[in-house]
Structures are given as structure tokens and as C-alpha cells.
Amino acid sequence: MSVRPIRKGYVDIPEGQVHYHEAGSEEPCVVLLHQTALSAKTYDPLLASGTLENRCIALDTPGFGGSFDPPGWPSLETYADQAIAAFTRLCPSPVHLFGHHTGASLAIEIAARAPDRVASLILAGPVFMTQAEREDFIAGYKDPITPRRGGEHLMRNWDYAASHNPDCDIAILQDAVVDLLRAWRGRPQAYMAVAHHDTEARAKKVAAPVLLMTTPGDFFHASFDRAKALFPGARLAQTGGDNFPAASDPEGVAAAVRAFLEALDED
């Protein structure tokens, strides 16, 4: 499927180095933010396919992939400032911002925080929780899956990923578990940042055009109507790929993004 090479590199920000994957050359840039607890690697099939001609840059959020490990409990606002610092050094012009799950929450905060840096938002599986859901989420995800000498954490991570993605291609599942193992500290940090963030209030501050994307098998598909209510003027798209749309259905994701960007050019 690969028709163009993926370049990898690091960009320096005050807190450390942010790792990224990049492909394509046409401006404006599309900056991609991954879900927890994956990494920029989840976007490699989309970057490599060449079906989205824009210069695409997938960032590893701090604590994931090749990026630095943040101390303590960073807020989503902190992650947003770090992402802005990283992609501004790579793309000085306003970018189209693509975020999936945690990445969607992060993209919303960035667009509310730095509207001059964001040309549009593409939100895949956006997360809007009720208070009860938020409390359950905090209780279920605040603790890390700590490495154990007996290796039982390896099976626990595999069972976690496999149970949420029963029909996933085994190679994609393998990559997801490798990312989970690397991000055993970053996973609860990012989840708690999302859980304690008022994403709904920040969504109301977004002025950029929005594309809302979902898949029938997405973990947050049942709450997609909440996103539609918060962004009544948004364009809508459905792809395949369940919880891994960019990896499992790169052509479908690229087609939806391309149609959205073309519509923006016509407006």
C-alpha cells in the first residue's frame, strides 16, 4: 500500500523533545494527534498511502512513542501548549488539526487556546462524558498497568486491547499493545488530563470549521450525538476501522478529510 516514504524526526520544545512522523509536502499541513495509549505510528498507513496529499505530521504526545516523559500529572492545557510549540516549529502557517479520542480533546483545547494556529478541526471519535461517566472513567483508568517481574502485565495489556477490539487485524493489535507497554506511565497521565478537562465548555469556544468523524465500532460511537449537538454546523463523515480508523481504513479516512478540505476551499 505504501506509495510515499515516512520521515521521522524530533523537534525541541522547552520541556524536551517531541517525536513526529511526517509524509507529503503540500501546504497547508495536517497535524495528527493520536488516541491514548497509542502513538504517531497509528497514522503511518494514512501517511504512507499518499491518498491525502497534504504535508501530514503525526506527533507523539509527551509520554508516548518517542517523545519525552512528562513528570507529575500534566493538564490537557499543558499538553496543548506543548503540541502548539512543537507543530509551530514544524508548520509556521495555520494547520488543519486531526485528533482521535484523546487527540480530539487535545485538538479542541488547542483550537480554543490558539485560534490563529488552527485552520480547521477534524475530530474522530470525540470524547464528551457525563459526570457519572467521568467518575467511572477516573476510577477505571487512574492507575497504571505497572510492569511486573513475572510478566503478567504483558498479558493484561494484551487482554485489555483485544477485549476492546475483537475484530482488529492482529498486526494493528500488536502495535497497539507495544504502544501500551511503552506508555504505562503516560496512559494514566493522559486519561486523567481528559477526565478533568471541561471539553464541552472549550468546544463552545471553537471558531474553526469542524469535521466530525465516527465509525460504528468506535468506543465513543454511542455518544456521537453529543458532539453533533455541540458543533451543529459541523460536517459529518463515517469511516471503517472501529477504534483504529487511520490504520484500518486509511483510504476512507483520507477521502473524508480530502472532501472536507475541498469543501473549505469552495466556501
N, C-alpha and C positions, 0 to 999 in steps of 0.2 A: 504494500500500500504506500510505502514511503516514496515521495517524489521530491522532497527537498530536505536538506540537512538541518539538524537541530544544533544550534550553537549554545554552549553553556558558559557562564561566567559569574563573576562576583562584582557587586557594587558596594562601595564603602559608605556607611552612614555613621553618625557619631557613636551609636551603641555597638556596632560591629559590622560584619559583612553579611549581605543578603545575597543568596544564590538565586540564579534565574536560568530558565531555558528560553531560547529565542529562535524564531524562524521567520522568514519573509522579510520584505523590505519596504513595502508600500505604506506611506503615511495616509491617514493617522494610525497611531498604534492602538492595538487592542491589548490591554493588560489583564491577565487572568489570575484570579485568586482562588485557591483550592479549598476544598472542604477539610474538616478535621476528621481523621488524623492522617490525611494523605499528604501529597507534596506536589510540586510542579510537574513531576513525572506523569501524573494522571492526565495532563494535557498533551503529552507527546504525540499520541495518534492524531489529534487535531492539528497540532503544529506541523507534523510531518506530511499530512495528507495533501497539503497545498490547495485544498478546496476553499480556504479562506486566505485571500491573497495579501491581506494587511500584514504589516510587521506585528507579530504576536509575541508578547513577553509574559511568561508564566513565572511568577515569583514564588519562592519558598518562604512562607511566613516564618518569622523567627520562632525557633523551637522545632522546625520541621525541615525535612530534606537536608540541604547543605548549608542552611543559614545558621547564624549564631543562636545560642540558647539564652533566652532572657531569664533574669532572676525573678523570684517572687511570683506575684500574681498580676501580670500586666492587664490593664483595662483594654477594651476594644478601641478606645480613643488612642491609647499608646500604640497598639498595632497599626492603627490608621496613620498616625504620624510617621511611623517607620516605613510603611508602604509608600506613602506620598514622597518621603525623602528618597526612597530607592528608585521609584519609577520616574520621578522628576529628573534625576541624573541621567536616566536612560532615554527618556522621551520628554524634551522640554515643552512640547506643544500639548494641548489638552488631549486626553486619551479616552477611548471607549473602554469602560471598565466592566469586565465579566467576573461575576462571583457566584460560586456554588456553595449552598448550605452556609457554613461559617463564612466563606468567602463572600456570599451575598450580604450578610450582615455587615461585614467589613466594608464592602463596596458602598452600602447605604451610608455608613458613617463617614466615609471619605467624601462622598458627593455632598453631604450636608456640611462637612467641615471645610472643604476646599472646592466650592462650585466652579471656580475658574480653571481647575485642573481636569474637570470631567466633562467630556462632550456628550456622553450618554451612559446609561446603566443597562446591563444585561444580567438579570437575576435568575439563576437556575435553582429551583427548589428553595426559595427564600423561607426564612425561619421567623414566624411570628407566633409566640407561645402565650397561652392564657397564664394567669397567675398560678393556677393549680398545676398546669403542665410545667411551668418554670420550677416549681418546688420539687416536683418529681424528677425533673432533669438534673437539678443540683444534687439531689440525694443519690441519683444513679451514676453520675459521671464526675463527681468531685475528687474521687480517689484514683490514683494512678494504678495501672496494672504493673506492679513492681517486678523487676527481674528476680527470679528465684534460682538458687543453685541447682535445684532438681529439674529445672526447665519447664515446670508446669505453666509458667506464664506464656510459653510459646503456644501451647495448646489452647490456653484461654483466649489469646488473641485470635487464633485461627477460628475457634468456635464463635467468637463474637462477630467476626467479619462474615463467616459463612452463614450464620443464622439470619443476618440481615440481608444477605444477597444469595439466596438459594439457587438462582439460575445463572449466576455470574460465570463468565468464562474463567477457567481455572488460572490462567496466566495473569489476568487482571486481579483476581483474588489474591494470588501470591504476592503481586506488587503491593497491594493494599496492606497485607499483613507485614511485609518488610517495613513499610512506612509506619505502621502502628508500633512496631518494635523500636524503631529509631525514636519515635516521638512519645515515649512513655511518660516523660515529664511535660512535654508541650501539649499533649492531648487534654489533660485536665485544666491546664492554664487557659487554653483557647476556649474550651467549653464553658468555663466559669466566666470568662470575659463576655461571651454571648449571653449567658444566663442572667448576668447582672446589667446588661445593656438595654436601654429603652429603645429598641429598634423601631417600634411603631411610631414613637414621637419623632425620631430622627428621620423616618421615611416621609413624614409630613413637611420636612424642611427641604426635600429634594426637588430641585427645579429642572433637572436634566430630563430629556426623553428617556422612557423606560421600556424595555422588552422583558416580559415575564415568561419564563420557560418552566416546563414541568415534564415529567414522564409518569405514566400510570403506575410504575413501580417505585417511584421516589418515596423516600421515608416521610417527606412532608407533603405528599400529594393531597392528602385528605384536608389539609388546611390551606390549600392554594387559594380558596375564595377570600381568605383574609388579605392576601397580597393584592388580589384584584380590587378589593374594596379600598385599600389604601392608595392604590395607583389606578384610579378609574380611567385615566386616559392612556394607559399603557397598551402596547401591542402584545399579543399573546402568541405563544408557539408551544407545540408539543413535539417531543422527540422520543426516540427509544433510548435504551441504555440504563433504565432503572436508576440506581444510585451512582452510576458511572457513565453519564451520557457522553462526555467528551472522549472517553476511552472506548466505550462500546458502540457508540453511534456518531463518530466524528463527522461523517458526511451530513447527517441530519442536523447536528448542531451547527455546522458551518453554513448550511443552507438557510437555517433560521436567522443566524446572525447576519449573513450577507443580505438577505431580504430586508431586514431591519435597517441596516446601514444604507442600502439603496433607497429605501423609503425616506430616510432622513435627508438624503441628498436632494430628493424631489420636493420636499416640503419647503 
